[in-house]
């Protein structure tokens, strides 16, 4: 009997230790706090910046907007007549809110078949891959957070067509993402990580 209790205690201990890293950082308005709390995030962002040329603060602001740093973020459910569930608004999932089809394209083009949307290093790499394409296909400079976000949201073809111009709400969101990126950039310049 005591052996069973020891095993159960061990399982509970492991479960309690493993769950903390799944929570978003506690101070999402403070890039230095995010860096201190989740050094693995900053490591992933820096690796992506080296590989794809997308600045750390642009990635951070995008992830904030897309998921608030929740690894398992999903779009809300849709309902018929307000009560009958019809599924989610889209297949967007994880830190980067990548859609199923776009994620599969990323996996195929990069050879990262085991990449997961709920892993920060993979989500960061995805953002770098996608925004690098926005640079090559749409001419959006990697540090142009506002337009990078618009292309991220609307897709490369949608951005090229100017679909975002008719969406005042989206233009406002892109301005917010840009402001957050500038805040994060200034904060990161002044902190140790």
Secondary structure as GFF3:
##gff-version 3
##sequence-region A 1 193
A	DSSP	alpha_helix	2	19	.	.	.	ID=ss1
A	DSSP	three_ten_helix	20	22	.	.	.	ID=ss2
A	DSSP	alpha_helix	31	37	.	.	.	ID=ss3
A	DSSP	alpha_helix	39	52	.	.	.	ID=ss4
A	DSSP	alpha_helix	56	67	.	.	.	ID=ss5
A	DSSP	beta_strand	77	80	.	.	.	ID=ss6
A	DSSP	beta_strand	84	88	.	.	.	ID=ss7
A	DSSP	alpha_helix	100	110	.	.	.	ID=ss8
A	DSSP	alpha_helix	120	138	.	.	.	ID=ss9
A	DSSP	alpha_helix	145	161	.	.	.	ID=ss10
A	DSSP	three_ten_helix	163	166	.	.	.	ID=ss11
A	DSSP	alpha_helix	168	189	.	.	.	ID=ss12
###
